[in-house]
């Protein structure tokens, strides 16, 4: 897997030396800050709020629709340039002529984008710091909330990378990823639409909001972990094959 | 293509590439040895870039194979590519990085160890003459300097094989000379393949040339052999006389030529002088032409044995004109 590390470093750095990551970070934090502020204000007006329904639980779980929408904006924006831009600029020629395997290119780029995704979420840890003395902070629940975010990142970013490999323009990659992720999101809503049965089970399995809600309560369903890791692995495998196939174009 | 004991560094065998029904490259076979600089010539759309991409391993051939230093690029890509320095024609590089950061990234991709990296970057940047621009962002570099950063990238780690696609594109005349001198200095230890439209560049830097047209190799060999194969040598004679007197003076000489060569003789007036172009430049012909003119009392102003210019050969190979027709049309302008 030689070449993974330099590709990872290049991707990580390449993102943060452009305005894109900083604009995303600022927009994301403004949005999250607003959500957290409104939740906190709401809870401050409630007396005797139970631990399991504290502000951070609400932030990760009860507001999961807002969280899901945030993720639908964040993930495509992070991944849109990864491979599409390399092809547009012709730099893919340089990359493919180097002694690096397509898998290393894809995994390196994925790792770079995933780290950026985690870095963007990092400042929200301040919310826990702010609430440390309120008695509403429960660290295991907080950790499982972030696990949900991390899991969504695994699958969504890999799908974004896949879409970026299928486009020659960042904008097209953005639209493809957004459409794909929104489609998955809508399928998940089926949980609230279908009657009991296999369709409802599948929708519930795919549901982004349910995943975030469960994780916010400290419930970790191994089936969901398997789902997101499998989607991630599948998408990265297909992306590697696509990069490999560019040699046959 | 060149005999000798130097090892074969680039070997392309029966390369073919089709895009749908269109055959971009058809049966291209050649090899380049260490110490050889092969000029890859051809008009736009001839298949040069497609061939380069197959050699660099970024495009797989529909048929045929490529070996770099003996390693098959399809089955041993990492070994082959680690011995290859490739400068593509149109890569934009990464504008947000400085030249140093870019070269450092590329050096790491090429598995140049951390301890060697700084030295390799310094060496390549000195060779490509970008030492003063190393800390400038690529976005702020001129097209010429960006090309030189790409050249420095190809030179990183001193790979034994260099594939340079239009290495002097966008450079000013002084920079062109510097790059040519660099290629000449690299020749000994490398096998170099240069794609270019600039024929003077091939004449100045290459030991041999390959002409590709409509995806097929139409000519290849050492430059001199290439010119000769196109029956290039001619004699240009300029005398102070009228066209008719020059014609009659050279009459005995022309009578000795074959009918085919005699038909190619051109005698014309230009700027008050008579010019004769004879389709051969062997020593006996030169001596005879001068002797006849002197004996007739004509003042000989110029006697120039002319080698066929590579431009004529190139045009003849890639158009329906013969080399003589090309030469005549150039001279008529």
Interface residues (C-beta under 8 A of the other chain):
Chain A: X2 X3 X5 X6 X7 X9 X10 X13 X14 X17 X18 X89 X90 X91 X92 X93 X94 X95 X96 X97 X98 X99 X100 X101 X246 X247 X248 X249
Chain B: X53 X56 X57 X58 X59 X60 X77 X78 X79 X81 X82 X84 X86 X88 X90 X91 X92 X93 X94 X96 X97 X101 X105 X106 X108 X109 X110 X111 X153
